Structures are given as C-alpha cells and as structure tokens.
Amino acid sequence: LCIPEWPRFTSKMTELFEECRKITDGQVASYIPQLARADPNLWGMSICSVDGQRYHYGDSKAEFCIQSLSKTFNYAIVATDIGADKLHGYVGHEPSGRLFNEICLDAQGKPHNPMINSGAIVTSSLIRLGRPLSDRFDFIISEYRKLSGGLHVGFNNATFLSERDTADRNYAISHYMKEYSCFPKGIASLREELDLYFQLCSLECCCETLSVMAATLANGGINPLTQQRAISAQACRDVLSLMYSCGMYDLSGKFAFQVGLPAKSGVSGGMIVVVPNVMGMCLFSPRLDKTGNSTRGVSFCMVKTRIGSFHNYDSL
Ligand code: GLN
C-alpha cells in the first residue's frame, strides 16, 4: 500500500473534514442562478489512491458543474492529443498575477497560461481543430470518461445556457485575442468556440468521480481503477506543473508555499488536489473566499499538511 494504515489515515482526514465544517465564511458564486442556488452548506470529500483505494465522506455524491476544473483536464487532453510544443505555441506558462478573467496578454502576445480564461479558451479551441462541434464534444467526453474510469460525467444544460447568457467578459477576451491573432488558423466562429468552452465548464461530476480523475493525474496519466492510459506521461507532468504555479487563481503562490501540492479550483466550489504518486482528492464546498477558492477546501488543505508529509519539499 502506498498509504500505509489506510483506515487510520482516512479517519484523520474525516476528523479534519469535520473541523472545517465549522467554517462558514465566504459567498456562493452568484453570477448565474444555477450557481447562486447552490446549497452553501454542502461539504464533500473523496480520496482515491494510485493503487485504487477509495474513501468518500460527506456530500461526496452531490453533483456540481466543474467550471474551471475543466481547464485542467482540457489542457491535459489537448497536450496529449497534439503535444505540449504545439499547444504552447499559443499559450504561455506564467502565472498572470491578474484576475482569472482579465483581458490581458503576456509580453509575447499570448495568454499567460491555460489555467485562466484567456488561455483556457485558446486551449479548448485546439480540441480537434476543424472538426464539427458535436465531434469535438464527443471526443472530450470520451477522454473525460477515460480519466474517470467510466464514472459518471454529466452535462448541465441550464448552466451552459446561463453561462452563454452572461458571457460578455469571455466574449470580450476572445475578441481581443482574435485581434491579436492568438487563435490557431481554422477555428470555428467565436460563438462556437465559446459554446464549447462553456459546455466544458458545464460538465457535471461529484467528488467521487473527480477524485478518480485527480488520481489519474497522480498516477502519471494511467487510471488507477482501469489501468487504462488517459493522459500521456509528459502532459501529466506538464499539467501538474501548471496547477502548482497557476491552479488556485491569486492564491496560487501562497498555496504552493504552504500546501506544496498541485491543485485546481473552480467557481462552483470544487477543488482537486494531487499528491503525485500517492493519491488524488476532490473537495467540494460552494462558499468562496475573495480569491474565488472554496473557503473550506483551502482551509482543509492548509491543515492537511499536519496529517502527512505531503508538501513537495517535506522530504528534504
Ligand atoms: N464559467 C466561468 C467563466 O469562464 C468559469 C470560471 C471559474 O470557474 N473561475 O467565467
């Protein structure tokens, strides 16, 4: 076993989880009704180790739209499909130091990184470039199912429609990027490209599914339940590097400093955390702090380091 004494480990995690339940700071995202209506008290956790041990607690079966968590998987899938060099011809590697939805480009005129909206929109435009939207969506879903080992990945159409209705900023970013030739040749209309981006934000999963997807990243791209390769080894390494430096919005630096693990959060309150070679986990609690990260999720990770030596540099 890569986590010795699994029951003892999971009971420690549960204790910590219950401690964090007391945290009621923060606000549920309210820019679309589907998120505003989320029950702020939901609190779920799932863990999946790279040898397939699983543990679920709290509202681990509650479905939520994955929002920016999709940026992680979309990047890994595109990097596997076309290679990192080609992908990074269009998008950088640097934390932007700006808001996730800011209209800005780096010094080379590229979006800063694939974990913020600008970079994620360009990244999703590279998914099966030139194919019909329906095929591109099918392709992505089947890749997500490889990552999850066939566990349920759904789609919330109401969220998609709302996202599209409140899309001025994402349209503005995209038009700006089009002006600066940030997109590859041969993309569909911006409307279609943004539809795809919003559809991927509107995929719906629960902690149980997302912990397996995170564990696939912890396991070098091979799903720990099916042993099927979902992501190439290099794309896996690359996405973890980007999550480490850019995955938690404007908390990324402090999170890397204090927790020392690659992670990604989304505006619905979901968060994945990867302990390379050990496990993937997903936390879900809809109340967000000022940086847009789940308050309970972040607090849990900040204290989790008490349980095991999970920080990247703990082994020193
Ligand atoms: N749908 C949101 C957007 O693109 C997702 C952002 C997020 O999770 N931070 O604006």
Residues whose N, C-alpha, C, O or C-beta is under 5 A from the ligand:
A	BS01	LIG	Q67 S68 C201 G266 V267
